[in-house]
Amino acid sequence: MASETNIVPPYVPYRTFRTFLESLAISMPDRIDRSVFDSKFSGTATSQITSALRALKLVDADGRPSEALYQLARTEGEQHHKVLEEVLKSYYIPVFRLDLEHATKAQFREAMREFGCTESMLIKCETFFIHAARHAGVALSPYLISNRKSGARSRSTSRTQRIAARSTSVEEAGEPELTADVELDSAGLAMRELAFKVLEKYPDFDPTWSQETQASWMEGMNKLQDTFNIRNIPAAKG
């Protein structure tokens, strides 16, 4: 079945997306552009959030906020959950055709594939939806939420807590995680520096690209992470 939208589904970590929405509660800008994002959001996270806002029609083609975005930023509790649920239902039409309270993972994946995203992006797109739907109070089948990591990590020592604090903006943005409980040797440090240099030169994601270009960008990023084994590179000592 053909996709009901030409825009890639949101794939930004939902916790990062929520942090951005909360930042808008203080003052809603007339336009959502790159200057709105502060230093807690990396270039990659900024692009991912912008793409999610457009996909969910929370901004128009010029970046101007919709009424739904105003409501998401300014409401709390049941009212906030209701607005979020309506936003999700208006975009994830193939998904909400399912009986989500009893759907299997295979059924959910088949529905998500209708958006035309590549296999490399599919899990991230699914994860955003699962977390957003749970936040909105949508009843989900236990088959959809089982074996999904919450993203929370146990930090038992002050040293690892300091490392976690320094790396929060990177982890929240869904970028390579650079934390570990081991000390850097010279080889590890060199690899870490090389990884950062390569990632700095990698172009920022542009949500205005064609779907094919967006998919190529994501596959390239995944390959870079695999090449450098980025998630296992230890962070510098605090």
C-alpha positions in Angstrom: 0.0 0.0 0.0 1.3 3.5 -0.8 2.5 5.7 2.0 -0.1 8.3 3.2 2.7 10.9 3.6 5.9 11.8 1.8 7.5 12.9 5.0 9.7 10.5 7.0 8.1 9.7 10.4 9.7 11.2 13.4 12.8 9.3 14.5 14.3 11.7 17.1 14.5 10.3 20.6 11.2 11.2 22.2 12.8 12.4 25.4 14.7 15.0 23.3 11.5 16.0 21.5 9.7 16.5 24.9 12.6 18.6 26.1 12.2 20.9 23.1 8.5 21.2 23.6 9.0 22.1 27.3 11.5 24.9 26.2 8.7 26.5 24.2 6.4 26.9 27.2 8.3 30.0 28.3 7.9 31.8 25.0 6.6 30.5 21.6 8.7 32.0 18.7 7.0 33.3 15.6 8.9 30.8 13.6 10.8 27.6 14.4 14.2 27.9 12.8 17.7 26.9 13.8 18.2 30.0 15.9 15.5 28.8 18.3 17.6 25.8 19.4 20.0 26.4 22.3 23.3 24.7 23.0 21.7 21.7 24.6 20.6 20.5 21.1 23.3 19.4 18.7 23.0 20.0 14.9 21.8 16.5 14.4 19.1 16.8 17.1 18.0 20.1 15.7 17.5 18.6 12.3 15.6 15.6 13.7 13.3 17.8 15.8 12.6 20.0 12.9 11.8 17.0 10.7 9.4 15.7 13.4 7.6 19.0 13.7 7.0 19.1 10.0 5.9 15.5 9.8 3.4 16.0 12.6 2.2 19.3 11.1 3.2 21.2 14.2 4.7 23.8 11.9 3.9 24.9 8.4 6.2 25.0 5.4 7.6 28.3 6.7 8.2 27.0 10.2 5.3 28.9 11.8 3.8 27.1 14.8 0.4 25.4 14.6 -2.3 25.7 17.2 -1.5 22.2 18.2 2.1 23.1 18.9 0.9 26.0 21.1 -1.3 23.6 23.0 1.5 20.9 23.5 3.8 23.5 24.8 1.4 25.2 27.2 -0.8 22.4 28.5 -0.2 19.8 31.1 -1.8 16.6 32.4 -4.9 15.2 30.7 -5.3 18.2 28.4 -1.8 17.8 27.1 -2.2 14.0 26.6 -5.4 14.6 24.6 -3.8 17.1 22.3 -0.8 14.8 21.8 -3.1 11.8 21.0 -4.9 13.9 18.3 -1.6 14.9 16.8 -0.5 11.3 16.6 -3.8 10.1 15.2 -3.8 12.7 12.4 -0.4 11.5 11.2 -0.1 7.8 12.0 -3.2 6.8 10.1 -2.0 3.3 9.1 -1.0 2.6 12.7 -4.3 3.7 14.2 -6.2 1.4 11.8 -4.9 -1.4 14.1 -6.4 -2.5 17.3 -3.3 -1.1 19.2 -4.4 -2.7 22.4 -4.0 -6.2 20.9 -1.8 -5.7 17.9 1.4 -7.8 17.4 4.8 -6.4 16.6 4.5 -7.8 13.1 1.2 -5.9 12.5 2.7 -2.7 13.9 5.8 -3.0 11.7 3.7 -3.6 8.6 1.7 -0.5 9.4 4.9 1.6 9.9 6.4 0.3 6.6 3.5 2.1 4.8 5.4 5.3 5.4 8.1 4.1 3.2 11.1 4.6 5.6 14.1 2.3 5.1 14.8 -0.6 7.4 17.7 1.2 9.0 15.3 4.0 10.1 12.4 1.8 11.0 13.3 0.9 14.6 13.9 4.6 15.4 10.6 5.6 13.9 8.8 2.9 15.8 10.5 3.8 19.1 9.4 7.4 18.8 5.8 6.4 18.2 5.8 3.9 21.1 7.1 6.5 23.6 4.8 9.3 22.3 1.8 7.0 22.3 2.5 5.9 25.9 3.0 9.5 27.0 -0.4 10.4 25.4 -2.1 7.5 27.3 -2.8 5.4 24.2 -3.5 1.8 25.2 -0.9 -0.4 23.6 -0.5 -4.1 23.3 2.1 -5.7 25.6 3.6 -7.2 22.4 4.5 -3.7 21.3 6.2 -2.5 24.4 8.0 -5.6 25.5 11.8 -5.8 25.4 12.0 -2.0 24.7 14.7 -0.2 26.6 13.6 2.9 28.4 16.9 4.6 27.8 17.6 5.0 31.5 20.9 3.8 32.8 22.1 3.0 36.3 24.8 5.3 37.5 26.1 4.0 40.8 29.2 6.1 41.4 29.9 9.8 41.5 32.5 9.4 38.7 30.0 7.9 36.2 27.4 10.5 37.3 29.8 13.3 36.3 30.4 11.6 33.0 26.7 11.2 32.4 26.1 14.9 33.1 28.7 15.9 30.5 27.2 13.6 27.9 23.5 14.3 28.4 23.0 16.5 25.4 24.7 14.0 23.1 22.7 11.0 24.5 19.4 12.9 24.5 19.9 13.8 20.9 20.2 10.2 19.9 23.8 10.7 18.9 26.8 8.4 19.6 27.0 7.6 23.3 30.4 8.2 24.7 30.2 6.9 28.3 31.8 4.0 30.0 33.3 2.9 33.4 36.8 2.4 32.1 39.7 4.7 31.7 41.0 5.8 28.3 44.3 4.5 27.0 46.1 6.3 24.2 44.5 4.2 21.5 41.0 4.8 22.9 41.6 8.5 23.0 42.9 8.6 19.5 39.8 6.7 18.2 37.5 9.0 20.2 39.1 12.1 18.7 39.0 10.6 15.2 35.3 9.7 15.6 34.4 13.3 16.6 36.4 14.8 13.7 34.6 12.6 11.2 31.2 13.3 12.7 31.9 17.0 12.7 32.5 16.9 8.9 29.3 14.8 8.3 26.6 17.1 6.9 23.7 18.0 9.1 20.4 16.3 8.3 18.1 18.5 6.2 14.4 17.6 6.4 13.9 19.3 3.0 15.9 16.6 1.2 14.2 14.0 -0.9 13.1 10.8 0.9 15.9 8.9 -0.9 18.6 11.4 0.2 17.3 11.3 3.8 17.5 7.5 3.8 21.1 7.6 2.4 22.1 10.1 5.1 20.7 7.8 7.8 22.4 4.7 6.4 25.7 6.6 6.2 25.4 7.7 9.8 24.7 4.1 10.9 27.7 2.9 8.9 29.9 5.5 10.6 28.8 4.5 14.0 29.4 0.8 13.2 32.9 1.6 11.7 34.1 3.5 14.8 32.1 1.3 17.2 31.2 4.7 18.7 28.9 3.4 21.4 31.8 1.5 23.0 34.4 4.3 22.9 35.0 5.4 26.5 34.6 8.9 27.6 37.4 11.1 28.9 38.1 10.9 32.6 36.4 13.5 34.8 
